[in-house]
Amino acid sequence: MKNAIRSLMNPAAIALGAALLVAGCGALPDKPARTTLYDFGPGLTAPAAAAPAAATLPTLALAEFDSNSRLDGTQILYRLGYADANELRPYGQSRWSLPPAQLLRQRLRDTLSERRTVLGPEESATISRSRGEVPDTLRISLDEFSHYFDSASASVGLVRLRATLVRSAPGGDRVLGQRTFTVRRPASSADAPGGVKALISASDAAMAEVVQWVDQLQQQTPQQPRQ
């Protein structure tokens, strides 16, 4: 027993134990990589100086966006068009802060609100009951939202959505117009950050096209006051 204690107190034995401990710690797995979250940025930080008043255009109801089940999550998706364009692949350590349809709806509402009053479905229903006024409703279906690779070195942010403008009338709802918007914007790099920037750019361009389309439709078919 005494010999065992002397052995443990031996400086060489202590040094060996320390070395084994360090070696054991070095064998431990590294901490998992932290997931990077992305959104569309802060949006407008200040109102545009020459923007028309919100009341200059008719009030609009913006429905919740529809999307296919693969876009309901927060994964940032990409397609290798040159290999298998039918396969959607997720980036491993990168995510959207919200599902793409929700991020797009926020962006569209902010853009529309620069020139008109924009209501959600519940707000529109409340006004309809209390005032008898039913604003036109804009419905959006998000069909594609991916970082698309045409080749290993060339890729774009690809956004495709279908917009439908509906007007309620005593005889039932009437479709004023329906259109599909497809927008591609080049990515600066073949990775998640490059794809995110390209998708935001494509989304902003698509939102601008939708707003212009809605304005034109409502100008062509102004809503008549109810008797």
C-alpha positions as CSV (number, residue, x, y, z in Angstrom):
1,M,0.0,0.0,0.0
2,K,2.8,2.4,0.9
3,N,4.5,1.7,-2.4
4,A,1.3,2.5,-4.3
5,I,1.0,5.8,-2.5
6,R,4.6,6.7,-3.2
7,S,4.0,5.8,-6.9
8,L,1.0,8.2,-7.0
9,M,3.0,11.0,-5.4
10,N,5.9,10.5,-7.9
11,P,6.2,13.6,-10.1
12,A,6.6,11.4,-13.2
13,A,3.4,9.7,-12.4
14,I,1.6,13.0,-11.9
15,A,2.9,14.3,-15.2
16,L,1.8,11.1,-17.0
17,G,-1.7,11.5,-15.5
18,A,-1.9,15.1,-16.6
19,A,-0.9,14.1,-20.1
20,L,-3.5,11.4,-20.3
21,L,-6.2,13.9,-19.1
22,V,-5.2,16.3,-21.8
23,A,-5.3,13.6,-24.4
24,G,-8.7,12.5,-23.2
25,C,-10.0,16.1,-23.4
26,G,-8.7,16.4,-26.9
27,A,-10.7,13.4,-27.9
28,L,-13.9,15.1,-26.9
29,P,-16.1,16.1,-29.8
30,D,-16.2,19.8,-30.8
31,K,-19.2,21.9,-29.9
32,P,-21.8,21.7,-32.8
33,A,-21.7,24.5,-35.3
34,R,-24.2,27.3,-34.5
35,T,-27.0,27.7,-37.0
36,T,-27.0,31.0,-38.9
37,L,-30.4,32.7,-39.1
38,Y,-31.4,35.0,-42.0
39,D,-34.3,37.4,-42.7
40,F,-35.0,40.1,-45.2
41,G,-33.3,42.8,-43.1
42,P,-34.8,45.8,-41.3
43,G,-36.8,47.1,-44.3
44,L,-37.4,50.8,-44.7
45,T,-35.6,52.6,-41.9
46,A,-37.1,56.0,-42.8
47,P,-40.2,57.0,-44.8
48,A,-39.6,58.1,-48.4
49,A,-39.7,61.9,-48.6
50,A,-41.9,62.1,-51.7
51,A,-44.1,59.1,-51.0
52,P,-47.9,59.7,-51.5
53,A,-50.2,59.5,-48.6
54,A,-51.5,56.0,-47.8
55,A,-55.1,57.0,-48.6
56,T,-54.3,57.9,-52.2
57,L,-55.0,54.4,-53.3
58,P,-57.9,52.0,-52.4
59,T,-57.7,50.0,-49.2
60,L,-56.5,46.5,-49.9
61,A,-56.9,43.2,-47.9
62,L,-53.8,41.0,-48.0
63,A,-54.6,37.3,-47.3
64,E,-52.2,34.9,-45.7
65,F,-49.8,33.4,-48.3
66,D,-50.2,29.8,-49.5
67,S,-47.2,27.6,-50.2
68,N,-46.4,24.0,-50.9
69,S,-45.5,21.9,-47.8
70,R,-41.7,22.0,-48.6
71,L,-41.7,25.8,-48.2
72,D,-43.5,25.7,-44.9
73,G,-40.3,25.2,-42.9
74,T,-37.4,27.5,-42.4
75,Q,-34.7,25.6,-44.4
76,I,-32.8,27.5,-47.1
77,L,-33.2,25.3,-50.1
78,Y,-31.2,24.9,-53.3
79,R,-31.5,23.0,-56.5
80,L,-28.7,21.6,-58.7
81,G,-30.3,22.3,-62.1
82,Y,-27.4,20.8,-64.0
83,A,-27.6,17.5,-62.0
84,D,-31.2,17.0,-60.9
85,A,-33.5,20.0,-60.9
86,N,-36.3,18.0,-59.3
87,E,-34.4,17.5,-56.0
88,L,-34.6,20.2,-53.3
89,R,-31.7,20.2,-51.0
90,P,-31.3,22.1,-47.7
91,Y,-28.2,24.0,-46.5
92,G,-27.1,22.3,-43.3
93,Q,-26.3,25.2,-40.9
94,S,-28.4,28.0,-42.3
95,R,-32.0,28.8,-41.7
96,W,-34.6,31.6,-42.4
97,S,-35.9,33.2,-39.2
98,L,-39.5,32.5,-40.4
99,P,-40.9,30.4,-43.3
100,P,-40.4,32.1,-46.6
101,A,-44.1,32.8,-47.2
102,Q,-44.3,34.8,-43.9
103,L,-41.1,36.8,-44.8
104,L,-42.5,37.6,-48.2
105,R,-45.9,38.6,-46.9
106,Q,-44.2,41.0,-44.5
107,R,-42.2,42.5,-47.3
108,L,-45.2,42.8,-49.6
109,R,-47.3,44.4,-46.9
110,D,-44.6,47.0,-46.1
111,T,-44.3,47.8,-49.8
112,L,-48.0,48.1,-50.4
113,S,-48.4,50.2,-47.2
114,E,-46.3,53.0,-48.7
115,R,-49.2,54.1,-50.8
116,R,-52.4,52.6,-49.3
117,T,-54.0,51.1,-46.2
118,V,-53.4,47.4,-46.1
119,L,-55.5,45.2,-43.9
120,G,-55.2,41.6,-42.7
121,P,-58.0,39.1,-43.2
122,E,-59.5,39.7,-39.7
123,E,-59.3,43.5,-40.0
124,S,-61.0,43.3,-43.4
125,A,-63.8,41.2,-42.0
126,T,-64.4,43.6,-39.2
127,I,-64.6,46.6,-41.5
128,S,-67.0,44.7,-43.7
129,R,-69.3,44.0,-40.8
130,S,-69.2,47.5,-39.3
131,R,-69.2,49.7,-42.4
132,G,-70.4,47.5,-45.2
133,E,-67.2,48.1,-47.1
134,V,-65.4,45.2,-48.6
135,P,-61.9,46.0,-49.9
136,D,-60.3,44.0,-52.7
137,T,-58.4,41.0,-51.6
138,L,-54.9,40.0,-52.8
139,R,-54.1,36.4,-52.6
140,I,-50.6,35.0,-53.1
141,S,-49.4,31.4,-53.7
142,L,-45.6,30.9,-53.3
143,D,-44.6,28.1,-55.7
144,E,-40.8,28.4,-55.8
145,F,-38.2,29.9,-53.5
146,S,-34.8,28.4,-54.0
147,H,-31.1,29.0,-54.7
148,Y,-30.9,27.6,-58.2
149,F,-27.7,26.4,-59.7
150,D,-27.5,26.5,-63.5
151,S,-23.9,25.1,-63.2
152,A,-21.4,24.6,-60.5
153,S,-20.2,28.2,-60.9
154,A,-23.4,30.0,-61.9
155,S,-26.5,30.3,-59.7
156,V,-29.5,32.6,-59.1
157,G,-32.1,33.3,-56.5
158,L,-35.4,32.0,-58.0
159,V,-38.8,33.2,-56.9
160,R,-42.1,32.2,-58.5
161,L,-45.5,33.1,-57.2
162,R,-49.0,33.4,-58.4
163,A,-51.1,36.5,-57.5
164,T,-54.9,36.7,-57.6
165,L,-56.9,39.9,-57.0
166,V,-60.5,39.3,-55.9
167,R,-63.3,41.7,-55.5
168,S,-66.4,40.9,-53.4
169,A,-69.8,41.8,-54.9
170,P,-73.4,41.2,-53.9
171,G,-73.6,38.3,-56.4
172,G,-70.3,36.7,-55.2
173,D,-66.6,37.1,-55.5
174,R,-65.1,38.2,-58.9
175,V,-61.6,37.6,-60.0
176,L,-60.2,40.9,-61.3
177,G,-57.0,39.3,-62.5
178,Q,-54.5,36.5,-62.0
179,R,-50.8,36.4,-62.9
180,T,-47.7,34.3,-62.3
181,F,-44.5,36.2,-61.5
182,T,-41.1,34.5,-62.0
183,V,-38.0,36.4,-61.0
184,R,-34.3,35.4,-61.1
185,R,-31.4,37.4,-59.6
186,P,-27.7,36.3,-59.8
187,A,-26.0,35.0,-56.7
188,S,-22.6,36.4,-55.8
189,S,-21.4,33.1,-54.3
190,A,-22.3,29.4,-54.4
191,D,-23.2,29.1,-50.8
192,A,-26.0,30.0,-48.4
193,P,-25.1,33.7,-47.9
194,G,-24.9,34.1,-51.7
195,G,-28.2,32.4,-52.1
196,V,-29.9,34.5,-49.4
197,K,-28.8,37.8,-50.9
198,A,-30.0,36.6,-54.4
199,L,-33.4,35.5,-53.0
200,I,-33.9,38.8,-51.2
201,S,-33.1,40.7,-54.4
202,A,-35.5,38.5,-56.4
203,S,-38.2,38.8,-53.8
204,D,-38.0,42.6,-53.8
205,A,-38.2,42.7,-57.6
206,A,-41.2,40.3,-57.5
207,M,-43.0,42.4,-54.9
208,A,-42.5,45.6,-57.0
209,E,-44.0,43.8,-60.0
210,V,-47.0,42.6,-57.9
211,V,-47.6,46.1,-56.6
212,Q,-47.5,47.6,-60.0
213,W,-49.9,45.0,-61.4
214,V,-52.4,45.5,-58.5
215,D,-52.3,49.3,-59.1
216,Q,-53.0,48.9,-62.8
217,L,-55.9,46.4,-62.2
218,Q,-57.6,48.7,-59.7
219,Q,-57.2,51.7,-61.9
220,Q,-58.8,49.8,-64.8
221,T,-61.7,48.5,-62.7
222,P,-62.4,51.1,-60.0
223,Q,-64.6,49.9,-57.2
224,Q,-68.1,51.3,-57.2
225,P,-69.6,52.5,-53.9
226,R,-72.3,50.3,-52.6
227,Q,-75.9,51.6,-52.6
